Amino acid sequence: MSQERDAYTQPEGAERAPPQTVWSRIRHLGPGLIVSASIVGSGEIILTASLGAAVGFGMLWWVLLSCWSKSIVQAELTRYVVVSGDTYIRALNRIPGRLPGPKGPVAWPVFVGLLAFIPGLTGLGGLMGGAALAVVLIFPELSSAWVVAALAVLIAILLSTGRYRRLEQVLIPLVFIFTLTTLVCLGLMQSTDRAVTMGDIASGMQFEFDPTFAVLALAVYGYTGVNSAEISAYTYWCVEKGYPARVGKPSAGDDYVGRAQGWLAVLHLDVRLTLLLITIATLPFYCLGAGVLHPAGEVPSGTETISVLSQMFTETIGPGAFWLFALGAFCILFSSSVSGVAAGARYIPDYLMELGFLDRDRLDVRKKIIRTYGLLVPFVGLAFYLGFQQPVLMVTIAACFGALMLPLQCFMAIYLGERTLPAELKPGLVAKIFLRLTFLFQLLMAGLVIYFVAL
């Protein structure tokens, strides 16, 4: 493992002893909440509910698999980042296989990551459009295009400082609001004739797969749970929370291994929190789509997406649920937009560094780029929305490309963890086996995306 320090991830003298109790570890959580703000909006409210509306309860097992199978990659790739002090993009550049770059050879995954930016911006436009449609539900006289423009301005203002603490202050309340509204609505639905029964759950665990909706199902896999963009973003939120800095580098006489293991325990608790929030938010939306929209033959699409989704609440609970849904939908989709823009801003300086255009010690330039990206890119999302005005299609495009990136990230976690981490800090045997099985499954999913979407 390299002893070179990166002032962004592991500044000199930032090492700290890890918290020893569960409560003290809870005080150091946060990255999972920020990435949850992005996760739920993109996959759950739009794609998961749409899949439920299309196929009913039959693919509940697929949704659960989509949620639970990727957290191992999130945990193990971030383990490498926390221990090594590499950023995500620098880790990409450590994978074997070099191609000519503008300033010298660069690992091929760096160019793959650059290609992912366009689909990612398409997905951002879809999320901003979805948030705008939630506002239009309440104020129907407004144009969705003008609302998206206003949201672009608001996102730019919120991200003008480029600071992690500002993100926590904005997004954590939104996470709790939309999680609470989802649970309240599902609980109220259970007292109606649309209540989810054990028979419904059992029918969803029969491992059925309807090829008619293969593209939508693959998009759900790509975007439900932690998708590839959120896995990479999560590593940056852990950096800015200070996990790698507190681990630091080993030095003579200190308990480096114990310190690293202690902060990895905090990381794993944060990953479990992310998985819990994802599951809580995902299942209600799928059940609402399957139990309400599917029998009515309603499948969300186009500018009517949010309006159709609102029927999941109003037809089961009553007209009063309309306002609850509109609030929850806006919080979910707006928080996803903010989190997505903020994450994208972290990649750009690293790409410039790995391509040879910027020295790694220029923290001042890194901060300026992050702020500038946050100010400009919301308006790029606006432009994409104006060009498509199809939120489900836009998110599906990003989701399918995300499914192609997942096996690469899983391979990174396996390769870098085995080749570079100290033996005491490598994952255990069970995690290694699960990670390799996940890699094989994600390769299969990527192949299916190519077959059903590209061919």
PyMOL commands that set and color helices and strands:
alter all, ss='L'
color gray80, all
select helices_A, chain A and resi 22-26+31-68+71-84+88-92+108-115+117-138+144-158+164-189+198-203+211-223+228-241+243-247+256-296+302-317+321-354+363-388+391-420+423-425+429-454
alter helices_A, ss='H'
color red, helices_A
select strands_A, chain A and resi 98-100+105-107
alter strands_A, ss='S'
color yellow, strands_A
deselect
rebuild
show_as cartoon
